[in-house]
């Protein structure tokens, strides 16, 4: 995957794509375009796990309107995981 911001961290683990945007948020940056690029590259086919500082409810609602399924969970303080995948895989 190609990332436009080197503060974002991407990895693939057991055929699962992960995007950690916490460093961007911690630096006061806006990760929206990086998230949307990553979603466009992998979420339709394989799904994407987005690591955040908080539960990204507005983003989740927007992606659901775009026919994605989103599920988020708190892993530890300041570490949320939002799984994004196709509605009909």
DRENPA-3360 file (N, C-alpha, C; in nm, 2 decimals, always signed):
BEGIN
1 = XXXXXXXX = +0.08/-0.12/+0.00/+0.00/+0.00/+0.00/+0.09/+0.12/+0.00 ~ +0.04/+0.23/-0.07/+0.12/+0.35/-0.08/+0.05/+0.45/+0.02 ~ +0.14/+0.51/+0.11/+0.09/+0.61/+0.21/+0.15/+0.74/+0.17 ~ +0.06/+0.84/+0.18/+0.11/+0.98/+0.15/+0.16/+1.05/+0.28 ~ +0.16/+0.99/+0.39/+0.21/+1.06/+0.51/+0.29/+0.96/+0.59 ~ +0.42/+0.99/+0.60/+0.51/+0.89/+0.66/+0.49/+0.87/+0.82 ~ +0.40/+0.95/+0.87/+0.37/+0.93/+1.02/+0.27/+0.82/+1.03 ~ +0.19/+0.79/+0.93/+0.10/+0.67/+0.94/+0.18/+0.54/+0.93;
9 = XXXXXXXX = +0.14/+0.44/+1.00/+0.21/+0.31/+1.00/+0.12/+0.21/+0.93 ~ +0.17/+0.14/+0.83/+0.09/+0.03/+0.77/+0.17/-0.10/+0.78 ~ +0.09/-0.21/+0.80/+0.15/-0.34/+0.80/+0.04/-0.44/+0.77 ~ +0.09/-0.56/+0.72/+0.00/-0.67/+0.69/+0.04/-0.78/+0.78 ~ -0.06/-0.83/+0.85/-0.03/-0.94/+0.95/-0.13/-1.05/+0.93 ~ -0.09/-1.17/+0.90/-0.18/-1.28/+0.87/-0.29/-1.24/+0.77 ~ -0.25/-1.18/+0.66/-0.34/-1.14/+0.56/-0.44/-1.04/+0.60 ~ -0.41/-0.96/+0.71/-0.50/-0.85/+0.75/-0.42/-0.72/+0.74;
17 = XXXXXXXX = -0.48/-0.62/+0.67/-0.42/-0.49/+0.66/-0.45/-0.41/+0.78 ~ -0.34/-0.34/+0.82/-0.35/-0.25/+0.94/-0.30/-0.11/+0.90 ~ -0.37/-0.01/+0.95/-0.33/+0.13/+0.93/-0.34/+0.20/+1.07 ~ -0.22/+0.24/+1.12/-0.22/+0.31/+1.25/-0.20/+0.46/+1.22 ~ -0.31/+0.53/+1.25/-0.31/+0.68/+1.23/-0.28/+0.76/+1.36 ~ -0.26/+0.68/+1.47/-0.24/+0.75/+1.60/-0.12/+0.85/+1.59 ~ -0.01/+0.82/+1.53/+0.10/+0.92/+1.52/+0.06/+1.05/+1.45 ~ -0.03/+1.04/+1.35/-0.08/+1.16/+1.28/-0.16/+1.24/+1.38;
25 = XXXXXXXX = -0.25/+1.18/+1.45/-0.34/+1.25/+1.54/-0.26/+1.31/+1.66 ~ -0.16/+1.23/+1.71/-0.08/+1.29/+1.82/+0.00/+1.41/+1.78 ~ +0.03/+1.42/+1.65/+0.10/+1.54/+1.60/+0.01/+1.65/+1.56 ~ -0.12/+1.63/+1.58/-0.22/+1.74/+1.55/-0.25/+1.74/+1.40 ~ -0.22/+1.63/+1.33/-0.25/+1.62/+1.18/-0.39/+1.57/+1.16 ~ -0.43/+1.58/+1.03/-0.56/+1.53/+0.98/-0.54/+1.41/+0.90 ~ -0.58/+1.29/+0.94/-0.56/+1.17/+0.87/-0.66/+1.13/+0.77 ~ -0.76/+1.21/+0.75/-0.88/+1.17/+0.67/-0.84/+1.12/+0.53;
33 = XXXXXXXX = -0.75/+1.20/+0.45/-0.72/+1.16/+0.32/-0.64/+1.03/+0.32 ~ -0.56/+1.00/+0.42/-0.48/+0.88/+0.42/-0.57/+0.76/+0.45 ~ -0.67/+0.78/+0.54/-0.77/+0.68/+0.56/-0.85/+0.64/+0.44 ~ -0.90/+0.75/+0.37/-0.98/+0.72/+0.25/-0.89/+0.65/+0.14 ~ -0.77/+0.69/+0.13/-0.68/+0.63/+0.03/-0.67/+0.48/+0.06 ~ -0.64/+0.45/+0.19/-0.62/+0.31/+0.23/-0.75/+0.23/+0.22 ~ -0.86/+0.29/+0.25/-0.99/+0.22/+0.24/-1.01/+0.19/+0.09 ~ -0.98/+0.28/+0.00/-1.00/+0.26/-0.14/-0.91/+0.15/-0.19;
41 = XXXXXXXX = -0.79/+0.14/-0.13/-0.69/+0.04/-0.18/-0.72/-0.10/-0.14 ~ -0.78/-0.12/-0.02/-0.79/-0.26/+0.03/-0.92/-0.30/+0.09 ~ -1.00/-0.21/+0.14/-1.12/-0.24/+0.22/-1.22/-0.32/+0.14 ~ -1.24/-0.29/+0.02/-1.35/-0.36/-0.06/-1.32/-0.51/-0.08 ~ -1.19/-0.54/-0.10/-1.15/-0.68/-0.12/-1.12/-0.75/+0.00 ~ -1.04/-0.69/+0.09/-0.98/-0.76/+0.20/-1.01/-0.71/+0.34 ~ -1.06/-0.59/+0.35/-1.08/-0.53/+0.48/-0.96/-0.45/+0.53 ~ -0.98/-0.36/+0.62/-0.88/-0.28/+0.68/-0.90/-0.26/+0.83;
49 = XXXXXXXX = -0.80/-0.27/+0.91/-0.80/-0.24/+1.05/-0.74/-0.11/+1.07 ~ -0.81/-0.01/+1.12/-0.76/+0.12/+1.15/-0.74/+0.14/+1.30 ~ -0.62/+0.18/+1.34/-0.59/+0.20/+1.48/-0.60/+0.35/+1.50 ~ -0.68/+0.39/+1.60/-0.71/+0.53/+1.63/-0.69/+0.56/+1.78 ~ -0.69/+0.69/+1.81/-0.69/+0.73/+1.95/-0.82/+0.73/+2.02 ~ -0.93/+0.73/+1.94/-1.07/+0.74/+1.99/-1.16/+0.67/+1.89 ~ -1.28/+0.64/+1.93/-1.38/+0.58/+1.85/-1.42/+0.68/+1.74 ~ -1.39/+0.66/+1.61/-1.41/+0.76/+1.51/-1.56/+0.75/+1.45;
57 = XXXXXXXX = -1.65/+0.78/+1.54/-1.79/+0.77/+1.50/-1.83/+0.84/+1.37 ~ -1.80/+0.96/+1.35/-1.83/+1.03/+1.22/-1.78/+0.96/+1.10 ~ -1.65/+0.91/+1.11/-1.59/+0.84/+1.00/-1.67/+0.70/+0.98 ~ -1.70/+0.64/+1.09/-1.77/+0.51/+1.08/-1.90/+0.53/+1.01 ~ -1.98/+0.64/+1.04/-2.11/+0.66/+0.98/-2.09/+0.69/+0.83 ~ -1.98/+0.77/+0.79/-1.96/+0.80/+0.65/-1.93/+0.67/+0.58 ~ -1.84/+0.59/+0.63/-1.81/+0.46/+0.56/-1.93/+0.37/+0.55 ~ -2.01/+0.37/+0.65/-2.13/+0.28/+0.64/-2.22/+0.33/+0.53;
65 = XXXXXXXX = -2.23/+0.47/+0.51/-2.31/+0.52/+0.40/-2.25/+0.48/+0.26 ~ -2.12/+0.45/+0.26/-2.05/+0.41/+0.14/-2.05/+0.26/+0.12 ~ -2.14/+0.19/+0.20/-2.16/+0.05/+0.19/-2.05/-0.04/+0.25 ~ -1.98/+0.01/+0.35/-1.89/-0.06/+0.43/-1.95/-0.10/+0.56 ~ -1.90/-0.21/+0.62/-1.94/-0.25/+0.75/-1.82/-0.20/+0.84 ~ -1.85/-0.14/+0.95/-1.75/-0.09/+1.05/-1.78/-0.13/+1.19 ~ -1.68/-0.18/+1.25/-1.69/-0.22/+1.39/-1.57/-0.17/+1.47 ~ -1.60/-0.11/+1.58/-1.48/-0.06/+1.66/-1.48/-0.11/+1.80;
73 = XXXXXXXX = -1.36/-0.12/+1.86/-1.35/-0.17/+1.99/-1.23/-0.10/+2.06 ~ -1.24/-0.09/+2.19/-1.13/-0.03/+2.27/-1.04/-0.14/+2.31 ~ -0.91/-0.12/+2.26/-0.81/-0.22/+2.30/-0.74/-0.19/+2.43 ~ -0.71/-0.06/+2.45/-0.65/-0.01/+2.57/-0.67/+0.14/+2.57 ~ -0.64/+0.21/+2.68/-0.67/+0.35/+2.68/-0.59/+0.42/+2.56 ~ -0.67/+0.51/+2.49/-0.62/+0.58/+2.37/-0.58/+0.49/+2.25 ~ -0.64/+0.37/+2.25/-0.61/+0.28/+2.14/-0.74/+0.20/+2.10 ~ -0.80/+0.26/+1.99/-0.92/+0.20/+1.94/-0.89/+0.13/+1.81;
81 = XXXXXXXX = -0.96/+0.02/+1.78/-0.94/-0.05/+1.65/-1.07/-0.05/+1.58 ~ -1.08/+0.00/+1.46/-1.20/+0.00/+1.38/-1.17/-0.09/+1.26 ~ -1.25/-0.19/+1.25/-1.25/-0.29/+1.14/-1.34/-0.24/+1.03 ~ -1.29/-0.23/+0.91/-1.37/-0.18/+0.79/-1.37/-0.29/+0.69 ~ -1.48/-0.33/+0.64/-1.49/-0.43/+0.54/-1.61/-0.41/+0.45 ~ -1.62/-0.48/+0.34/-1.74/-0.47/+0.25/-1.86/-0.53/+0.32 ~ -1.98/-0.47/+0.28/-2.11/-0.51/+0.33/-2.14/-0.65/+0.29 ~ -2.11/-0.68/+0.16/-2.13/-0.81/+0.11/-2.01/-0.87/+0.05;
89 = X = -1.93/-0.93/+0.13/-1.80/-0.98/+0.08/-1.81/-1.09/-0.02;
% end
